[in-house]
């Protein structure tokens, strides 16, 4: 609908009848917007009367555009406006606006013009706009006319304008209009503090929970936006601008992958995955964000947003919150309702960054029954943690979460975002049918080719042990359940961490650094078995009884293999052998309840039983609160690991497992050399 064309939001797809004067004006405006660097056409998709059309770009803003005089022109325009290239209100503009606000006659003129232009009374709100307490005054109309487009302002400028507003309705309306236009993240709170308590409550009601609680410096989280509500739509526009900025990092990442792949003789591009705008639906239908997408004015937009830029990339010299400030925050939330505590942590993340140790401290205040809230905390800290390498890898905070929480993190953040090259040492279970999982496999294979030594170990494909061939560099399979461990020796690990620290100051978390060598992979295999057992049974005794077919009080190798398969714990041949090796401590060939219990209650990433038949207890409903978690975690689901291994009817490898103390094998041929370590610094 060309009547809705807004030069301040130019992104969208256009069908223009070039014989129509208004259509030609829209095309000219888009060319001028492109000329000043605030967007660009997708010229490969420009069509005139069904045929490709070569749309000439303007070399300057004043150059007259060359456009067809007739025909049906189809255009796609992508905006490039981001939060970083907005313009702040000038001192002259502020002075002129203050002068106009002091002139009662000017205000009355603006108000009457606005009413005449809409054909409505001054007290009638616009369709789709947030309802206001009373009639919008001329002062607010004037402010909304001047402070528009990509203009931002400082808290000092906002204070100067606020002092000239006499009406309570105007003050509330002004706060709602500029709250997301303030220059720094600390200023929205300062702006609301200028209002009375009653005005703050009115502003919160008018903004709605989404806009009021939106943290533009930490947008990572689940969003549900009613686009017919003006303030929700503003948040959607803000997120699109942030997405455009983050898309540039995605492009650099893909370019670096292609460069390294070419060096290793690999062909093909990295699997295309949107790492930022995830799990998106528009009015219940699946929706993929595109650069030329115009935010509609109705519909329910729901998605997970991930800011992939690190704090060090967004702010030079960034530091974590001080120990004293953190201690005060922890005291403030100590006796709070648990949902309110997470809301406060979200607000704090807009103005502060954290260390992994601080994230661990707040997690310790939430028991496992608050699993949804624990996941929310881990998502909030994703792009606001200084020593972020301590979140990733087998020793990271994410890997230490229970299986259900890890699965929720994979769903919402995405497997690609959980792979951090400098902390790539980890165990991976990947379904090669899924593009995200294929992208992770592509990066692991290339990283292994670039780095010296044998790095991919303990591989299985559809539950059968195998060797990753060098051909995977050129052509990765498009189906199959692939699992492996990625390992590094001590020298390589130190080199990776040093390079990461040079690029991202303070990014290394010494307390949660990745282990070197192969020993951790053997213990991790045992931990995976424990996790699978704990996800299925309420107690050790129940588990043992289900496996003991002849009720003899002992388990043999057959009972372990068959019994576990019957109850849905799918272990491949190596896992069954590894389990018996670990259980049979006296070498008698069978396992009694004492040996079984000692193993199952041993070290694991999960320290409590979480039966699949009893979903994790949820806290009080989050509906209507500022916090929108969006996803319900079902107990017992541990994601791809429940499928990786032998499936019903599949063959189990008869290859004997490694004995305790042996090293997992890695047999990927690397041709003429291992290459360099540039892949870590390059941001694979």
DOPA-246534 format. One record per residue (C-alpha): residue number from 1; x, y, z; residue in one letter. Coordinates in Angstrom, 3 decimals, padded with zeros to 6 digits. Layout:
N
NUM|X|Y|Z|A
...
***
This chain:
684
1|000.000|000.000|000.000|X
2|001.908|003.051|-001.252|X
3|-000.132|005.335|001.009|X
4|001.823|003.803|003.916|X
5|005.232|004.576|002.366|X
6|007.495|006.060|005.015|X
7|010.984|007.270|003.965|X
8|012.125|006.679|007.544|X
9|011.342|002.951|007.133|X
10|012.177|002.358|003.469|X
11|012.736|-001.413|003.566|X
12|010.192|-003.420|001.627|X
13|009.008|-004.805|-001.701|X
14|007.337|-002.340|-004.081|X
15|005.173|-002.699|-007.201|X
16|005.028|000.713|-008.917|X
17|002.969|001.829|-011.909|X
18|005.481|004.255|-013.415|X
19|002.824|006.255|-015.256|X
20|001.465|007.259|-011.842|X
21|003.048|010.420|-010.394|X
22|002.987|009.166|-006.789|X
23|004.624|005.857|-007.754|X
24|007.401|007.734|-009.553|X
25|007.895|009.888|-006.447|X
26|008.309|006.776|-004.286|X
27|010.924|005.392|-006.702|X
28|012.809|008.719|-006.677|X
29|012.755|008.830|-002.867|X
30|014.174|005.310|-002.659|X
31|017.003|006.231|-005.062|X
32|017.850|009.273|-002.937|X
33|017.805|007.188|000.251|X
34|020.261|004.830|-001.440|X
35|022.436|007.776|-002.503|X
36|022.912|008.900|001.120|X
37|023.894|005.374|002.213|X
38|020.806|004.402|004.203|X
39|019.778|001.467|002.046|X
40|020.241|-000.321|-001.259|X
41|018.198|-002.042|-003.964|X
42|018.359|-005.779|-004.616|X
43|019.078|-005.047|-008.281|X
44|019.182|-008.688|-009.350|X
45|015.476|-008.853|-008.485|X
46|014.411|-005.590|-010.185|X
47|011.728|-006.332|-012.805|X
48|009.988|-004.086|-015.362|X
49|006.936|-005.607|-017.056|X
50|008.170|-009.120|-016.261|X
51|011.717|-008.600|-017.574|X
52|014.972|-007.813|-015.690|X
53|015.592|-004.073|-015.495|X
54|018.905|-002.267|-014.964|X
55|018.084|000.393|-012.367|X
56|020.745|003.103|-012.434|X
57|022.064|004.272|-009.066|X
58|022.468|007.974|-008.306|X
59|026.037|009.197|-007.969|X
60|024.886|012.050|-005.725|X
61|021.762|013.121|-003.875|X
62|021.059|015.974|-006.331|X
63|021.459|013.924|-009.513|X
64|018.151|013.534|-011.378|X
65|017.056|009.877|-011.405|X
66|016.646|007.893|-014.623|X
67|013.361|005.992|-014.463|X
68|011.002|004.470|-017.028|X
69|008.012|006.647|-017.877|X
70|005.580|003.735|-017.944|X
71|005.320|000.079|-017.050|X
72|005.035|-002.003|-013.908|X
73|008.288|-001.752|-011.902|X
74|008.975|-004.285|-009.132|X
75|011.591|-003.223|-006.567|X
76|013.074|-004.698|-003.399|X
77|014.805|-002.260|-001.048|X
78|016.950|-003.183|001.982|X
79|017.570|-000.669|004.751|X
80|021.083|-000.269|006.173|X
81|020.168|002.013|009.070|X
82|021.597|000.680|012.345|X
83|021.759|001.890|015.910|X
84|025.347|003.014|015.325|X
85|024.693|005.477|012.495|X
86|021.768|007.446|013.900|X
87|022.081|011.229|014.220|X
88|021.868|013.043|017.546|X
89|019.768|016.181|017.888|X
90|021.883|019.280|017.286|X
91|022.104|022.168|019.741|X
92|020.416|024.434|017.163|X
93|017.486|022.031|016.734|X
94|017.066|021.838|020.511|X
95|017.136|025.627|020.813|X
96|014.538|026.085|018.065|X
97|012.282|023.396|019.546|X
98|012.474|024.919|023.023|X
99|011.565|028.300|021.557|X
100|008.562|026.829|019.747|X
101|007.394|025.010|022.884|X
102|007.457|028.316|024.736|X
103|005.241|029.891|022.067|X
104|001.616|029.046|022.878|X
105|000.429|030.278|019.470|X
106|002.805|027.952|017.629|X
107|001.643|025.002|019.719|X
108|-002.014|025.751|019.017|X
109|-001.245|025.968|015.295|X
110|000.493|022.592|015.284|X
111|-002.389|020.969|017.171|X
112|-005.059|022.369|014.843|X
113|-003.060|021.387|011.753|X
114|-002.642|017.832|013.055|X
115|-006.372|017.505|013.715|X
116|-007.315|018.955|010.339|X
117|-004.869|016.642|008.574|X
118|-006.361|013.528|010.154|X
119|-009.972|014.579|009.958|X
120|-010.414|013.513|013.590|X
121|-010.990|015.249|016.874|X
122|-008.014|016.053|019.098|X
123|-009.151|013.488|021.633|X
124|-009.467|010.579|019.192|X
125|-006.398|008.333|019.144|X
126|-005.012|007.117|015.835|X
127|-005.980|003.630|014.795|X
128|-003.362|001.159|015.979|X
129|-001.751|003.675|018.313|X
130|-001.422|003.189|022.049|X
131|-004.385|004.769|023.893|X
132|-003.446|007.903|025.780|X
133|-004.869|009.166|029.046|X
134|-006.453|012.255|027.508|X
135|-006.196|014.438|024.411|X
136|-002.670|014.767|023.080|X
137|-001.564|018.369|023.475|X
138|-000.027|020.513|020.783|X
139|003.314|020.415|022.610|X
140|003.580|016.657|022.147|X
141|002.459|016.892|018.508|X
142|005.251|019.383|017.912|X
143|007.849|017.163|019.601|X
144|006.774|014.072|017.634|X
145|007.036|016.085|014.408|X
146|010.593|017.270|015.117|X
147|012.028|014.190|016.904|X
148|011.433|011.598|014.222|X
149|013.272|009.368|011.783|X
150|016.790|008.482|012.917|X
151|017.141|011.314|015.442|X
152|018.384|010.560|018.975|X
153|018.872|012.815|021.986|X
154|020.787|012.899|025.260|X
155|019.268|012.823|028.732|X
156|020.213|016.501|029.165|X
157|018.272|017.419|026.027|X
158|015.318|015.335|027.208|X
159|015.381|017.093|030.591|X
160|015.361|020.511|028.920|X
161|012.295|019.577|026.863|X
162|010.534|017.886|029.782|X
163|010.732|021.092|031.830|X
164|008.710|022.937|029.170|X
165|005.847|020.414|029.273|X
166|003.140|021.481|031.699|X
167|000.530|018.794|031.066|X
168|000.942|015.432|032.779|X
169|-000.373|013.737|029.623|X
170|002.265|015.500|027.529|X
171|005.041|014.463|029.934|X
172|003.958|010.821|029.813|X
173|003.580|010.904|026.024|X
174|007.002|012.538|025.648|X
175|008.659|009.849|027.801|X
176|007.035|007.078|025.732|X
177|008.078|008.741|022.471|X
178|011.782|009.216|023.268|X
179|012.565|006.344|025.699|X
180|014.266|004.287|022.965|X
181|015.839|007.341|021.306|X
182|018.170|008.185|024.182|X
183|021.880|007.966|023.401|X
184|023.126|005.745|026.235|X
185|021.537|002.731|027.863|X
186|021.513|004.208|031.382|X
187|019.301|007.099|030.344|X
188|015.825|005.474|030.068|X
189|015.821|004.966|033.836|X
190|016.921|008.556|034.375|X
191|014.168|009.772|032.038|X
192|011.449|007.892|033.921|X
193|012.798|009.258|037.208|X
194|011.782|012.750|036.006|X
195|008.131|011.658|036.132|X
196|005.920|011.452|039.185|X
197|004.993|008.021|040.514|X
198|001.557|008.259|038.876|X
199|003.114|009.332|035.575|X
200|005.594|006.444|035.678|X
201|002.750|003.960|036.137|X
202|000.915|005.553|033.207|X
203|004.051|005.373|031.038|X
204|004.546|001.720|031.920|X
205|000.940|000.946|031.009|X
206|001.132|002.823|027.703|X
207|004.461|001.298|026.675|X
208|003.328|-002.206|027.524|X
209|005.531|-004.882|029.092|X
210|007.599|-005.491|025.950|X
211|008.604|-001.899|025.170|X
212|008.952|-000.954|028.841|X
213|011.272|-003.887|029.586|X
214|013.147|-003.866|026.269|X
215|016.932|-003.666|026.698|X
216|018.388|-002.312|023.467|X
217|021.992|-003.022|024.547|X
218|021.087|-006.632|025.264|X
219|018.306|-007.668|022.888|X
220|019.193|-011.379|023.135|X
221|016.043|-013.189|024.216|X
222|012.570|-014.286|023.191|X
223|010.270|-011.595|021.797|X
224|006.528|-011.663|021.198|X
225|005.350|-008.429|019.568|X
226|001.843|-007.277|018.686|X
227|002.591|-005.175|015.608|X
228|-000.778|-003.427|015.781|X
229|000.405|-001.874|019.056|X
230|002.587|001.146|018.257|X
231|005.166|000.606|021.001|X
232|005.604|-003.092|020.156|X
233|006.149|-002.179|016.520|X
234|008.832|000.315|017.559|X
235|010.661|-002.540|019.284|X
236|010.403|-004.617|016.090|X
237|011.933|-001.750|014.085|X
238|014.743|-001.411|016.644|X
239|015.472|-005.133|016.431|X
240|015.601|-004.922|012.632|X
241|018.203|-002.161|012.906|X
242|020.278|-004.261|015.318|X
243|019.880|-007.260|013.007|X
244|021.342|-005.242|010.122|X
245|024.412|-004.494|012.246|X
246|024.781|-008.127|013.326|X
247|024.336|-009.316|009.733|X
248|027.627|-007.601|008.894|X
249|029.408|-009.830|011.404|X
250|027.656|-012.872|009.937|X
251|028.941|-011.850|006.505|X
252|032.519|-011.445|007.785|X
253|032.293|-014.880|009.364|X
254|031.156|-016.529|006.134|X
255|033.842|-014.683|004.158|X
256|036.575|-015.891|006.519|X
257|035.255|-019.453|006.307|X
258|035.406|-019.292|002.498|X
259|038.981|-017.956|002.632|X
260|040.220|-020.738|004.903|X
261|038.271|-023.375|002.968|X
262|039.932|-022.247|-000.263|X
263|043.346|-022.550|001.406|X
264|042.557|-026.154|002.353|X
265|041.214|-027.037|-001.084|X
266|037.628|-027.276|000.128|X
267|034.715|-026.315|-002.103|X
268|031.299|-024.988|-001.305|X
269|030.129|-022.243|001.021|X
270|029.216|-022.471|004.674|X
271|025.652|-023.694|005.138|X
272|023.418|-020.622|005.270|X
273|022.007|-020.214|008.771|X
274|020.545|-017.074|010.346|X
275|022.376|-016.900|013.671|X
276|020.593|-013.727|014.849|X
277|016.879|-013.900|013.965|X
278|015.763|-017.420|014.940|X
279|012.610|-019.550|015.297|X
280|010.500|-016.770|013.814|X
281|006.766|-016.826|013.169|X
282|004.432|-014.090|011.963|X
283|000.823|-014.635|012.995|X
284|001.584|-018.311|013.568|X
285|003.280|-018.947|010.210|X
286|006.991|-019.614|009.779|X
287|008.837|-016.474|008.770|X
288|012.438|-015.790|007.692|X
289|013.838|-012.287|008.143|X
290|015.120|-010.615|004.972|X
291|016.967|-007.334|004.524|X
292|014.143|-005.865|002.424|X
293|011.414|-006.883|004.877|X
294|009.074|-004.049|005.857|X
295|007.709|-004.383|009.387|X
296|003.929|-004.781|008.976|X
297|001.416|-002.845|011.053|X
298|-000.525|-005.843|012.261|X
299|000.088|-009.441|013.255|X
300|001.901|-011.238|016.076|X
301|005.652|-011.491|015.522|X
302|007.369|-014.087|017.729|X
303|011.037|-015.083|017.556|X
304|014.340|-015.588|019.380|X
305|016.910|-012.836|018.852|X
306|020.632|-013.452|019.425|X
307|023.139|-010.610|019.501|X
308|026.319|-012.318|018.312|X
309|028.643|-009.336|018.811|X
310|030.754|-009.560|021.951|X
311|030.997|-006.701|024.494|X
312|034.564|-005.984|023.374|X
313|033.326|-005.413|019.806|X
314|030.615|-002.944|020.801|X
315|032.448|-000.845|023.384|X
316|036.165|-000.112|023.585|X
317|037.677|-000.751|027.015|X
318|034.510|-002.362|028.367|X
319|034.707|-003.673|031.933|X
320|032.541|-005.988|034.009|X
321|030.347|-004.653|036.791|X
322|032.389|-003.883|039.894|X
323|032.471|-006.323|042.802|X
324|030.740|-003.815|045.112|X
325|027.957|-003.055|042.635|X
326|027.449|-006.769|042.027|X
327|027.275|-007.461|045.760|X
328|024.610|-004.753|046.181|X
329|022.605|-006.226|043.301|X
330|022.728|-009.727|044.797|X
331|021.517|-008.351|048.143|X
332|018.674|-006.497|046.414|X
333|017.341|-009.627|044.694|X
334|017.961|-012.009|047.602|X
335|014.374|-011.970|048.889|X
336|012.673|-011.155|045.580|X
337|010.249|-013.403|043.778|X
338|012.390|-015.493|041.414|X
339|010.730|-014.128|038.254|X
340|011.233|-010.550|039.449|X
341|014.898|-011.335|040.160|X
342|015.425|-012.425|036.550|X
343|013.639|-009.281|035.324|X
344|016.059|-007.160|037.385|X
345|019.012|-009.118|036.009|X
346|017.732|-008.415|032.491|X
347|017.528|-004.681|033.275|X
348|021.010|-004.686|034.784|X
349|022.385|-006.349|031.646|X
350|021.386|-003.277|029.621|X
351|023.954|-001.143|031.450|X
352|026.480|-003.685|032.785|X
353|028.548|-006.645|031.651|X
354|029.453|-009.657|033.777|X
355|032.126|-012.224|034.510|X
356|031.400|-015.961|034.380|X
357|031.935|-016.190|038.141|X
358|029.154|-013.642|038.699|X
359|026.797|-015.557|036.408|X
360|027.557|-018.705|038.398|X
361|026.711|-016.858|041.619|X
362|023.259|-015.808|040.459|X
363|022.576|-019.290|039.031|X
364|023.296|-020.786|042.450|X
365|020.340|-018.845|043.875|X
366|017.962|-020.737|041.539|X
367|017.274|-024.401|042.302|X
368|016.757|-026.891|039.469|X
369|012.980|-026.601|039.734|X
370|013.353|-023.097|038.238|X
371|014.856|-024.531|035.081|X
372|013.160|-022.034|032.749|X
373|014.552|-019.117|034.742|X
374|018.038|-020.631|034.843|X
375|017.928|-020.890|031.049|X
376|016.811|-017.258|030.856|X
377|019.801|-016.166|032.952|X
378|022.188|-018.083|030.685|X
379|020.611|-016.450|027.621|X
380|020.739|-012.954|029.143|X
381|024.475|-013.270|029.761|X
382|025.286|-014.662|026.272|X
383|026.374|-011.364|024.703|X
384|027.111|-009.502|027.966|X
385|029.882|-011.651|029.463|X
386|033.467|-010.349|029.304|X
387|035.246|-013.710|029.748|X
388|032.741|-015.364|027.408|X
389|035.005|-018.309|026.555|X
390|034.043|-019.634|029.992|X
391|030.489|-020.107|028.689|X
392|031.494|-022.413|025.827|X
393|033.166|-025.766|025.339|X
394|033.134|-028.919|027.421|X
395|034.316|-027.022|030.529|X
396|031.984|-024.055|029.962|X
397|028.996|-022.950|031.967|X
398|026.558|-024.015|029.250|X
399|027.906|-027.583|029.230|X
400|027.546|-027.726|033.029|X
401|023.778|-027.191|032.763|X
402|021.427|-030.202|033.051|X
403|020.437|-031.851|029.752|X
404|017.010|-030.196|029.569|X
405|018.555|-026.754|029.987|X
406|021.261|-027.495|027.426|X
407|018.586|-028.504|024.940|X
408|016.678|-025.262|025.576|X
409|019.898|-023.299|024.984|X
410|020.469|-025.160|021.700|X
411|016.908|-024.416|020.601|X
412|016.984|-020.719|021.434|X
413|020.610|-019.693|020.861|X
414|021.327|-022.219|018.126|X
415|024.147|-024.759|017.726|X
416|026.192|-022.344|015.585|X
417|026.228|-019.723|018.335|X
418|027.205|-022.287|020.965|X
419|030.304|-023.220|018.938|X
420|033.071|-020.778|019.880|X
421|036.249|-021.648|017.902|X
422|038.695|-020.767|020.685|X
423|036.674|-023.025|023.030|X
424|035.790|-025.704|020.462|X
425|036.996|-028.568|022.707|X
426|033.702|-030.357|023.315|X
427|031.485|-033.314|022.462|X
428|029.105|-032.830|019.515|X
429|025.981|-034.702|018.391|X
430|024.808|-033.465|015.012|X
431|021.919|-034.393|012.722|X
432|023.348|-033.703|009.266|X
433|019.875|-033.250|007.787|X
434|019.510|-029.998|009.726|X
435|021.281|-026.944|008.199|X
436|022.434|-025.622|011.588|X
437|024.002|-028.946|012.502|X
438|025.617|-029.234|009.079|X
439|027.137|-025.772|009.514|X
440|028.680|-026.845|012.846|X
441|030.066|-030.015|011.228|X
442|031.511|-027.953|008.369|X
443|033.295|-025.662|010.819|X
444|034.657|-028.535|012.907|X
445|036.020|-030.371|009.865|X
446|037.653|-027.215|008.500|X
447|039.024|-026.276|011.915|X
448|040.530|-029.738|012.227|X
449|042.169|-029.372|008.817|X
450|043.578|-025.936|009.674|X
451|044.917|-026.861|013.122|X
452|047.881|-029.237|013.577|X
453|047.481|-032.699|015.108|X
454|044.560|-035.116|015.356|X
455|041.638|-033.077|016.592|X
456|038.458|-034.986|015.739|X
457|038.202|-038.124|017.876|X
458|035.707|-040.801|018.897|X
459|033.611|-040.316|015.749|X
460|030.412|-042.215|014.999|X
461|028.007|-042.011|012.081|X
462|024.545|-043.442|012.757|X
463|025.934|-045.100|015.894|X
464|028.779|-046.905|014.119|X
465|032.423|-045.990|014.677|X
466|034.098|-044.585|011.582|X
467|036.802|-042.173|010.414|X
468|036.011|-038.704|009.080|X
469|037.401|-038.720|005.528|X
470|039.217|-035.802|003.968|X
471|036.437|-035.691|001.336|X
472|034.167|-034.125|003.953|X
473|036.072|-030.901|003.405|X
474|034.643|-030.769|-000.114|X
475|031.304|-032.504|000.280|X
476|029.682|-033.011|003.672|X
477|026.899|-035.647|003.797|X
478|023.349|-034.325|003.930|X
479|021.994|-036.989|006.262|X
480|023.063|-039.146|009.179|X
481|023.617|-038.781|012.929|X
482|027.221|-037.678|013.420|X
483|028.945|-037.460|016.821|X
484|032.536|-036.693|017.752|X
485|034.843|-035.106|020.297|X
486|037.010|-032.157|019.323|X
487|040.341|-032.229|021.155|X
488|043.515|-030.122|021.344|X
489|046.908|-030.737|022.854|X
490|048.299|-028.367|025.472|X
491|050.394|-026.260|023.089|X
492|047.572|-025.791|020.580|X
493|045.106|-024.963|023.342|X
494|047.380|-022.259|024.774|X
495|047.930|-020.849|021.299|X
496|044.164|-020.639|020.662|X
497|043.518|-018.907|023.968|X
498|046.344|-016.424|023.405|X
499|044.955|-015.466|020.005|X
500|041.440|-015.097|021.399|X
501|042.708|-012.887|024.235|X
502|044.530|-010.688|021.728|X
503|041.335|-010.118|019.741|X
504|038.907|-009.941|022.695|X
505|040.593|-008.533|025.791|X
506|039.650|-010.453|028.919|X
507|037.754|-013.166|027.022|X
508|039.632|-016.099|028.610|X
509|038.122|-017.581|031.771|X
510|040.937|-019.428|033.534|X
511|038.538|-021.118|035.955|X
512|036.677|-022.760|033.046|X
513|039.386|-023.292|030.469|X
514|039.095|-026.241|028.111|X
515|040.979|-029.440|029.001|X
516|043.851|-030.560|026.810|X
517|044.586|-034.050|025.523|X
518|042.225|-037.026|025.097|X
519|041.569|-038.117|028.681|X
520|038.495|-035.934|029.155|X
521|036.764|-037.634|026.188|X
522|036.751|-041.008|027.965|X
523|035.244|-039.578|031.141|X
524|032.777|-037.553|029.092|X
525|031.524|-040.767|027.499|X
526|030.710|-042.107|030.970|X
527|028.977|-038.839|031.844|X
528|026.773|-039.112|028.755|X
529|025.702|-042.594|029.817|X
530|024.853|-041.308|033.315|X
531|022.864|-038.451|031.819|X
532|020.815|-040.836|029.687|X
533|020.073|-043.105|032.650|X
534|019.127|-040.209|034.929|X
535|016.799|-038.791|032.302|X
536|014.857|-042.079|032.188|X
537|014.552|-043.234|035.811|X
538|013.507|-041.769|039.140|X
539|016.078|-043.687|041.180|X
540|019.089|-045.976|040.859|X
541|017.078|-048.906|042.262|X
542|014.319|-048.456|039.670|X
543|016.902|-048.307|036.886|X
544|018.703|-051.441|038.095|X
545|015.451|-053.405|038.447|X
546|014.409|-052.488|034.902|X
547|017.686|-053.839|033.531|X
548|017.853|-057.020|035.667|X
549|015.783|-059.346|033.433|X
550|016.228|-062.535|035.460|X
551|015.985|-060.765|038.854|X
552|019.298|-062.332|039.825|X
553|020.562|-059.187|041.505|X
554|023.380|-058.822|038.961|X
555|023.680|-057.500|035.409|X
556|025.648|-059.119|032.604|X
557|026.708|-057.598|029.298|X
558|023.595|-058.807|027.470|X
559|021.229|-057.432|030.102|X
560|022.926|-054.055|029.864|X
561|022.710|-053.891|026.068|X
562|019.175|-055.306|025.667|X
563|017.682|-053.797|028.807|X
564|018.811|-050.277|028.048|X
565|017.511|-050.541|024.479|X
566|014.090|-051.727|025.717|X
567|013.643|-048.712|027.981|X
568|014.715|-046.302|025.253|X
569|018.281|-045.560|026.320|X
570|020.050|-045.956|022.983|X
571|023.751|-046.671|023.469|X
572|026.049|-047.701|020.668|X
573|028.379|-050.673|020.998|X
574|031.228|-048.627|022.386|X
575|029.018|-047.009|024.998|X
576|027.770|-050.417|026.208|X
577|031.325|-051.732|026.473|X
578|032.487|-048.550|028.189|X
579|029.619|-048.837|030.657|X
580|030.524|-052.420|031.595|X
581|034.203|-051.472|031.896|X
582|033.305|-048.725|034.344|X
583|030.747|-050.760|036.311|X
584|032.616|-054.022|036.804|X
585|035.137|-052.763|039.342|X
586|035.971|-056.238|040.723|X
587|036.473|-057.813|037.271|X
588|033.871|-060.518|037.902|X
589|032.095|-060.066|034.579|X
590|028.789|-058.988|036.187|X
591|027.564|-055.880|037.974|X
592|025.756|-055.796|041.322|X
593|023.596|-052.986|042.707|X
594|026.474|-051.555|044.739|X
595|028.747|-051.248|041.710|X
596|025.895|-049.873|039.601|X
597|024.974|-047.249|042.189|X
598|028.587|-046.106|042.624|X
599|028.850|-045.494|038.889|X
600|025.520|-043.756|038.320|X
601|025.998|-041.396|041.270|X
602|029.492|-040.498|040.096|X
603|030.548|-037.237|038.463|X
604|028.330|-035.901|035.709|X
605|027.001|-032.682|034.330|X
606|023.734|-033.560|036.123|X
607|023.707|-033.913|039.901|X
608|020.034|-034.781|040.514|X
609|017.559|-037.242|039.063|X
610|015.206|-035.665|036.514|X
611|012.659|-038.296|035.420|X
612|011.240|-037.932|031.932|X
613|007.740|-038.734|033.137|X
614|007.735|-035.734|035.472|X
615|008.391|-032.457|033.629|X
616|010.400|-029.835|035.468|X
617|008.246|-027.767|037.792|X
618|007.686|-024.267|036.463|X
619|007.543|-021.109|038.577|X
620|004.503|-018.894|038.567|X
621|003.251|-017.956|035.114|X
622|005.322|-015.471|033.170|X
623|002.352|-014.333|031.096|X
624|001.956|-010.580|031.255|X
625|005.317|-009.999|032.934|X
626|008.190|-008.083|031.394|X
627|010.080|-011.358|031.085|X
628|009.159|-013.402|028.021|X
629|010.835|-016.800|028.048|X
630|008.607|-018.087|025.308|X
631|009.603|-021.746|025.505|X
632|008.498|-024.518|027.821|X
633|011.178|-027.063|028.653|X
634|009.918|-030.617|028.669|X
635|011.615|-032.890|031.164|X
636|013.594|-035.831|029.902|X
637|014.287|-034.484|026.410|X
638|017.999|-034.206|025.873|X
639|017.903|-033.372|022.193|X
640|020.059|-034.979|019.575|X
641|021.761|-037.231|022.114|X
642|018.566|-039.223|022.423|X
643|018.861|-040.120|018.755|X
644|022.604|-040.320|018.186|X
645|023.640|-043.905|018.866|X
646|021.932|-047.021|017.737|X
647|018.305|-046.585|016.753|X
648|015.705|-049.327|016.927|X
649|016.574|-051.840|014.267|X
650|019.965|-050.335|013.499|X
651|023.189|-052.267|013.662|X
652|025.389|-051.880|016.703|X
653|029.095|-051.883|016.054|X
654|030.858|-054.970|017.376|X
655|034.132|-053.088|017.464|X
656|035.538|-053.406|021.009|X
657|035.668|-050.212|022.989|X
658|038.801|-048.610|024.295|X
659|039.823|-049.952|027.680|X
660|040.155|-047.518|030.591|X
661|043.112|-045.278|029.997|X
662|043.178|-045.821|026.248|X
663|042.883|-042.922|023.857|X
664|039.959|-042.336|021.479|X
665|040.994|-042.687|017.897|X
666|041.129|-039.906|015.333|X
667|042.000|-040.908|011.824|X
668|041.131|-037.958|009.625|X
669|043.730|-037.743|006.888|X
670|045.159|-034.260|006.520|X
671|047.034|-034.563|003.260|X
672|050.157|-032.434|002.960|X
673|049.950|-030.578|006.244|X
674|047.891|-029.210|009.038|X
675|048.001|-025.600|007.955|X
676|048.145|-022.765|010.424|X
677|046.163|-021.645|013.442|X
678|044.721|-018.604|011.719|X
679|041.240|-020.092|011.861|X
680|040.805|-019.196|015.523|X
681|041.705|-015.567|015.209|X
682|039.796|-015.316|011.955|X
683|036.556|-016.077|013.772|X
684|035.499|-019.437|012.401|X
***
